[in-house]
Each structure stands twice: as structure tokens, then as C-alpha cells.
Amino acid sequence: MLNFGALITNEWIKLYKKKSFFVYLAVMAVFVGIIAYAAYRGWMSGTDSALGFVESIVSMSAAGQILPMVVIIAIANIVPQEFRMGTIKFLLIRAQSRNKILASKYVVALLFSFFLIAATWLMCLIAGLALYGFGGGGDMWPQIGENVLYLTIYTFAFVSLTFMLGVLTRSSGATVGIAMFSVMVGGLFTLLLTRYSFIKFVLFPNVDLSVYDGGGSMPHGMTLGFSATVIGAYVLLFLIASFVTFRKRDVS
């Protein structure tokens, strides 16, 4: 267990030392800053407290449109970089199994996504406090928690997809391209095929659980529990494909 912790620490340090690490934080800071400026100028309606501002931004309709893409770009290179630079050979000759090595990379990918979500939440709170002060919005906490949960699950699903693509293709460019394409066209794909019953078994219409907020339902009898099960099944499939491929791949 200690060895696995050391692998995770090593992978996090490698990610942290990249110059782009703070660029991803800066992108989300600019995003929050632009919306805060819009609120300051009175171009936003429906927010009159710091927590109300957080609730409106840390949601699938706001941060959910950009944060998953930032995470995809950040983690797409975790596995392909090792093959491109040839450092994968040095990892595999250590007294650690291939499963542990790949698992440590996946855990770091998840940790980074959770870190970026938490950092975005904190930036929204700071911006909200600067705009509206400390008063009001105490009843927003449950909705904020739900929004963060929906955003986390959505990001988690696409992190798993991106990770699998990185293992299968060993190309950061292909990984980013396919994953970003999946995020951007998922809604359109669902809209075009919504009349077909098989669409309920596809990841895209299930991955955004916020559509069930307020008791809503999806076509073809889809429910919150059904969508959560589909997401879990796809994540498991992505991980199985990743680990099986990584274990069997020859490294020259």
C-alpha cells in the first residue's frame, strides 16, 4: 500500500511540475472572472447572494460546459507521454506490477479533476463574496452540493473515457481530439437519435444527471438510478479495456 502511495505521489509531482498545471487553474479563474464581471455590471439575473452566485456557476449549464474539457486536455498526456518519451520502460522495470502503475496514473487523473472542481468552487465563492458580501443564500447549500455532485460524476465519466483513449492510442493528440469530440457532440447525438429506444443504453444521454433535478425524467423510461447504472457500467468497461490493453502491450 505504501508503494502504491509512492507511485501516486510520483505521478502527482510529474503533473504538478508541468508548466501547464497552473494554466488550467488560470483558465477556470478567467471563466469565473468573466461571469463575475457580468454579474457586477448587472447582466445576470437571479443571483443576489454569494451562495446564489456559486450555485449558478458551479452547475452543468455553466462550469460544466468548460471544466470537463480543461480536465481532458490536462490528463490526456498522462499515459501517451510515457510512451512518446520512452520513460514507460523505466517504470515497468521497477518492482511494481503494471496494474499498480496504471492505477496510480488513473487515481492522479481523478485527483486532478476533483482538485480543479474544488478550486473552481472556491474561486466562485470568493468572487461571490466580493460581489454580494456574506449575507443571504443559506438555503442554497443543498443545491450547491447537488450541482458539485453532478459536475463531478460527469467529469469522472469523461476522465475515464479519456484515460482509456490514452492507453489505447498512445497519442495525446488523438486522445484529446476524440474525447473533446465526444463531449461536444454527445448532446447532438442524443437529440438526433432520441426516438430510438437503444439510445438509453448509450453513455451520452445518461452522463448528465442534472436533467433529473426537480423530479424530471428522460425518454424511454430512463430514471436517475438507471442512468447512474449505465455510467457505472461504461466506466467499468473503460477501465477493463485500459488495464487489459496495458498489461498485454509490448514495450520495446
ChimeraX attribute file (.defattr): number of C-alpha atoms within 10 A of each C-alpha:
attribute: neighborCount
match mode: 1-to-1
recipient: residues
	/A:1	7
	/A:2	7
	/A:3	11
	/A:4	14
	/A:5	12
	/A:6	12
	/A:7	21
	/A:8	22
	/A:9	15
	/A:10	15
	/A:11	19
	/A:12	18
	/A:13	12
	/A:14	12
	/A:15	19
	/A:16	13
	/A:17	10
	/A:18	11
	/A:19	9
	/A:20	13
	/A:21	14
	/A:22	11
	/A:23	13
	/A:24	16
	/A:25	18
	/A:26	12
	/A:27	14
	/A:28	22
	/A:29	16
	/A:30	11
	/A:31	19
	/A:32	25
	/A:33	15
	/A:34	12
	/A:35	18
	/A:36	21
	/A:37	14
	/A:38	13
	/A:39	18
	/A:40	14
	/A:41	9
	/A:42	10
	/A:43	10
	/A:44	14
	/A:45	8
	/A:46	9
	/A:47	17
	/A:48	17
	/A:49	20
	/A:50	24
	/A:51	27
	/A:52	22
	/A:53	26
	/A:54	28
	/A:55	25
	/A:56	18
	/A:57	23
	/A:58	28
	/A:59	21
	/A:60	21
	/A:61	13
	/A:62	15
	/A:63	21
	/A:64	21
	/A:65	14
	/A:66	14
	/A:67	22
	/A:68	25
	/A:69	19
	/A:70	18
	/A:71	23
	/A:72	25
	/A:73	19
	/A:74	21
	/A:75	25
	/A:76	28
	/A:77	23
	/A:78	22
	/A:79	24
	/A:80	24
	/A:81	16
	/A:82	15
	/A:83	17
	/A:84	13
	/A:85	9
	/A:86	13
	/A:87	11
	/A:88	17
	/A:89	13
	/A:90	9
	/A:91	15
	/A:92	13
	/A:93	10
	/A:94	10
	/A:95	8
	/A:96	13
	/A:97	13
	/A:98	17
	/A:99	13
	/A:100	17
	/A:101	19
	/A:102	20
	/A:103	18
	/A:104	21
	/A:105	21
	/A:106	23
	/A:107	14
	/A:108	21
	/A:109	26
	/A:110	20
	/A:111	14
	/A:112	20
	/A:113	23
	/A:114	18
	/A:115	13
	/A:116	19
	/A:117	24
	/A:118	15
	/A:119	15
	/A:120	22
	/A:121	21
	/A:122	14
	/A:123	19
	/A:124	27
	/A:125	21
	/A:126	16
	/A:127	21
	/A:128	24
	/A:129	17
	/A:130	13
	/A:131	17
	/A:132	17
	/A:133	14
	/A:134	13
	/A:135	11
	/A:136	13
	/A:137	16
	/A:138	12
	/A:139	10
	/A:140	16
	/A:141	14
	/A:142	11
	/A:143	17
	/A:144	21
	/A:145	14
	/A:146	17
	/A:147	24
	/A:148	22
	/A:149	16
	/A:150	22
	/A:151	26
	/A:152	19
	/A:153	17
	/A:154	21
	/A:155	24
	/A:156	21
	/A:157	22
	/A:158	23
	/A:159	27
	/A:160	22
	/A:161	23
	/A:162	29
	/A:163	28
	/A:164	27
	/A:165	24
	/A:166	25
	/A:167	25
	/A:168	18
	/A:169	13
	/A:170	20
	/A:171	19
	/A:172	21
	/A:173	15
	/A:174	16
	/A:175	26
	/A:176	21
	/A:177	15
	/A:178	14
	/A:179	24
	/A:180	19
	/A:181	12
	/A:182	16
	/A:183	16
	/A:184	13
	/A:185	12
	/A:186	16
	/A:187	13
	/A:188	13
	/A:189	15
	/A:190	18
	/A:191	12
	/A:192	10
	/A:193	12
	/A:194	16
	/A:195	11
	/A:196	11
	/A:197	11
	/A:198	10
	/A:199	19
	/A:200	22
	/A:201	17
	/A:202	16
	/A:203	20
	/A:204	22
	/A:205	23
	/A:206	24
	/A:207	24
	/A:208	22
	/A:209	22
	/A:210	19
	/A:211	16
	/A:212	14
	/A:213	13
	/A:214	7
	/A:215	8
	/A:216	10
	/A:217	13
	/A:218	15
	/A:219	13
	/A:220	13
	/A:221	9
	/A:222	15
	/A:223	18
	/A:224	19
	/A:225	10
	/A:226	14
	/A:227	23
	/A:228	15
	/A:229	14
	/A:230	20
	/A:231	24
	/A:232	16
	/A:233	14
	/A:234	18
	/A:235	20
	/A:236	14
	/A:237	14
	/A:238	20
	/A:239	18
	/A:240	13
	/A:241	15
	/A:242	23
	/A:243	19
	/A:244	12
	/A:245	14
	/A:246	19
	/A:247	12
	/A:248	9
	/A:249	11
	/A:250	7
	/A:251	10
	/A:252	7
